Amino acid sequence: MENKVEILSREVIKPSSPTPNDKRILRLSLLDILSSPMYTGALLFYAADPHNLLGSSSEGTSLKLKKSLSKTLPIFYPLAGRITGSFIECNDEGAVFIEARVDHLLSEFLKCSVPESLESLIPVEALSREAVTWPVLLIQANFFSCGGLVLTICVSHKITDATSLAMFIIGWVETARGLEITMTPSFTASKFFPPPPDELPFKPMDRKVEVEEMNYVTKRFVFDASEIKKLRAKASCNLVKNPTRVEVVTALFWRCATKASRLSSLTTRTSVLLIPVSIRGKVDYLPENTIGNMLSIMILKNQEGMIDGIQDVVSELRKTKENFSLRCKEMSSSIVLESLAEIGKVYGRGNEMDLWMSNSWCKLGMYEADFGWGKPVWVTGRGTSSFKNFMLLIDAKDGEGIEAWITLVDKHMSLFEQDEELLESASLNPPVLI
């Protein structure tokens, strides 16, 4: 579906009060330095409703968003700064706010919400693979002809993971509603994970991200609550009597993706699954409200089919997760570097192995983002991915189902999307109902 999107304005939003001199320079943590220099982002879809304020005046809606953003930025002050190497200059340079008009009905758009259709709702800069220096925060308010709104919020991955992004969104929402921010952010990650005094043993991602040129395709698979319940029952076993919905969908993805790869290959390759996991709540000394890339990576290996049924995969996931949680209690910069060296070895053998990654955005609370005109009818990530063999999990609106955005090379996707085991539990790109 072709969307006619017209950019109406572009404005720099400054913080409503200046950043104190003692906070003007923010040192990035080791985990931030090692993170992607591109944007991460979420799209929040709001339907017009005669009983709320949305749809009556796009000018009024836009003004409310900009004023509340200005009041939020002094609390999230690095988002109004500029990234310079391993630091952020918190110079109140501001965030960028773009207004756009979409010549389309939101309900019609959501009937055909293929990943590529989201790109027109995302700021052009956020689609680039170039490293972000400024703006750190980039927002596009897309007003549909019916009065609906899609709010696209993009932040540099150098300072935010998905939890940090959700914290900012909820803080902005609370400010827009005249409330106090319930979770005041802490920008102290470098205190807990300082970069080493000497040069890093490997090159951080601070320039353009080079992406392997292959034919990737991203597709959206939806697991509704009833199918998740069945899948959890199927995956239950003596070792894991009550698997989580994220565990069972992750296990099914890895299993079906591995099958697709093996069906299209003459040789059996080891299958490796990488799972980024938030270390908040796992590292005893790390505050829950810490902003930054507070992530480490779990690694699972399937040696030539040793892990077979979904119960086996879920058991292996749970065991790895428990060991990971124990290891996190003593997490430090040196352990981070050791883990990354291990990941580097895995990537170094990429020609011998199949590497997959599964990332979960579940339970982040983005569906609670009510600026005063109701909660979102749909929340999603950026749709397409720059990386192959990748799955992003996001809550369905009811909080019980899951949407899986999966990026594979063409030959694997053509097999994956026809896998009977997958299709027993998931629907391919159903319409979003509002």
C-alpha positions, -999 to +999 in steps of 0.1 A: +000+000+000+015+033-010+012+061+016+012+097+006+031+114+035+038+151+033+062+167+058+046+198+071+072+212+095+104+203+113+112+220+146+139+218+172+124+214+207+147+228+235+145+217+271+123+241+292+151+246+316+189+245+312+210+215+322+231+222+352+269+227+346+278+197+366+258+175+342+270+189+309+292+160+300+279+124+302+304+096+299+290+066+281+293+032+297+312+003+282+279-013+272+268+019+254+301+023+236+298-012+223+262-007+211+249+002+177+253+039+166+220+039+148+185+047+159+161+024+177+125+033+178+088+026+184+056+035+166+025+042+186-008+042+167-038+062+181-073+061+166-094+092+165-124+091+189-152+116+192-150+111+230-113+122+233-093+151+221-075+134+192-089+143+158-105+176+168-073+196+160-040+184+148-025+218+157-037+214+193-024+179+195+009+189+181+012+218+205+005+196+235+031+171+224+058+198+218+052+216+251+052+184+272+083+172+253+101+205+262+092+199+299+103+163+298+137+170+283+153+185+315+147+152+332+160+131+302+186+158+295+212+137+274+184+132+248+187+169+240+225+167+236+250+156+210+271+124+209+308+129+206+329+098+207+324+081+241+306+111+256+274+130+252+276+168+253+245+177+273+243+211+257+205+215+254+208+215+216+174+200+216+153+172+200+138+172+165+100+172+162+086+166+127+049+170+117+036+150+087+002+145+071-008+111+057-035+111+030-050+079+042-075+064+067-057+048+097-082+019+096-073+011+060-036+014+066-038-011+094-056-037+072-023-040+052+004-032+078+033-049+061+067-040+075+077-019+044+046+003+048+059+016+081+089+032+066+070+062+053+060+070+089+097+070+101+119+101+098+143+097+069+174+101+092+163+072+113+164+049+083+200+056+076+229+033+086+250+063+094+262+068+130+240+092+150+256+123+165+226+146+166+197+147+171+198+120+198+160+121+199+139+123+167+101+123+167+076+123+138+039+129+144+020+115+115-016+129+113-039+107+092-068+122+072-094+105+096-079+122+126-057+093+137-021+097+148+010+076+145+037+088+168+072+076+158+098+080+185+135+073+176+164+075+199+201+068+194+209+032+205+241+046+220+222+058+250+190+037+250+179+001+249+142-008+246+136-004+284+152+031+283+130+040+253+099+028+272+109+048+303+112+079+282+078+074+265+061+068+299+078+099+314+067+120+284+032+107+288+031+115+325+043+151+318+017+156+291-010+146+316+003+170+342+017+142+364+050+137+382+074+113+364+071+081+385+104+066+374+131+094+373+159+082+351+194+076+363+223+083+339+249+066+360+256+035+338+293+044+334+298+043+371+289+006+371+304-003+337+333+021+330+352+016+298+387+002+303+415+027+308+434+013+279+422+009+243+393-016+238+404-050+225+381-046+196+366-018+176+334-002+189+305+006+166+308+043+162+307+048+124+284+037+096+270+002+102+281-021+074+253-045+065+259-077+045+242-072+011+217-101+008+180-104+000+163-102+034+126-102+040+108-092+072+074-106+080+050-103+109+036-133+127+009-130+153+004-155+182-030-147+198-036-155+235-055-188+229-027-201+207+000-190+232-019-210+259-019-241+237+018-237+229+027-233+265+009-265+273+027-283+245+061-270+257+055-278+293+076-307+308+089-319+341+119-295+340+098-264+330+062-269+341+050-234+333+070-219+304+065-182+297+050-170+264+084-154+254+101-187+260+077-208+239+077-183+210+115-180+211+118-218+211+094-222+182+113-195+162+147-211+168+134-246+160+115-236+128+144-213+116+169-241+121+147-265+102+144-240+073+182-236+072+188-273+072+163-280+045+180-255+022+216-267+029+235-298+019+254-299+052+241-298+088+254-267+106+255-259+143+226-235+151+234-207+176+208-185+192+218-151+207+193-134+231+199-099+244+187-097+280+182-067+303+205-070+334+183-046+354+170-066+384+197-092+379+228-071+389+223-064+426+239-029+426+223-016+393+193+007+398+162-004+379+158+031+365+193+031+348+192+045+313+215+030+287+222-004+271+219-024+302+221-057+282+241-088+281+238-117+256+227-153+263+241-179+239+225-212+231+239-238+208+222-266+189+249-291+179+237-309+148+202-315+160+209-325+196+181-303+208+150-318+191+114-311+203+100-278+216+101-292+252+139-297+248+144-263+234+124-246+262+143-266+288+176-255+273+164-219+273+153-220+310+186-237+321+206-211+302+186-183+316+191-195+352+228-198+347+229-164+331+210-148+361+236-163+385+265-150+364+249-115+363+252-111+401+289-105+396+286-086+363+315-061+357+332-044+328+358-072+327+331-099+325+313-079+297+346-080+277+349-117+283+314-123+271+319-102+240+351-121+232+330-153+234+304-137+211+332-126+188+344-162+185+309-173+175+306-146+148+341-155+136+328-190+128+297-176+110+306-195+079+303-227+098+273-219+119+238-205+116+235-175+139+200-163+150+190-135+174+158-131+193+150-098+212+119-093+234+101-060+240+074-076+260+061-062+293+076-027+286+042-010+291+041+010+259+004+002+255-001+024+286+011+055+267-020+077+270-012+113+264-048+123+271-066+109+240-067+072+249-042+044+248-025+032+215-045+007+194-012-007+182+025-005+192+053-018+171+090-014+163+104-001+131+092-030+110+121-040+087+155-049+101+190-042+088+201-076+101+193-111+090+182-140+111+165-117+136+132-118+156+117-090+176+089-099+200+063-073+210+032-075+232-002-078+214-027-052+226-043-076+251-010-082+268-014-119+264-006-125+227+027-118+210+037-102+176+069-116+161+087-095+135+111-119+118+138-111+093+154-140+073+171-144+039+146-151+011+154-188+008+149-194+045+117-174+048+100-192+020+104-224+040+099-209+074+065-193+066+052-227+054+063-246+084+032-265+097+044-264+133+047-226+131+013-222+113-005-242+140+002-214+164+008-182+144-011-161+117+009-143+090+002-106+091-034-104+101-051-070+100-048-048+131-083-042+144-093-009+160 
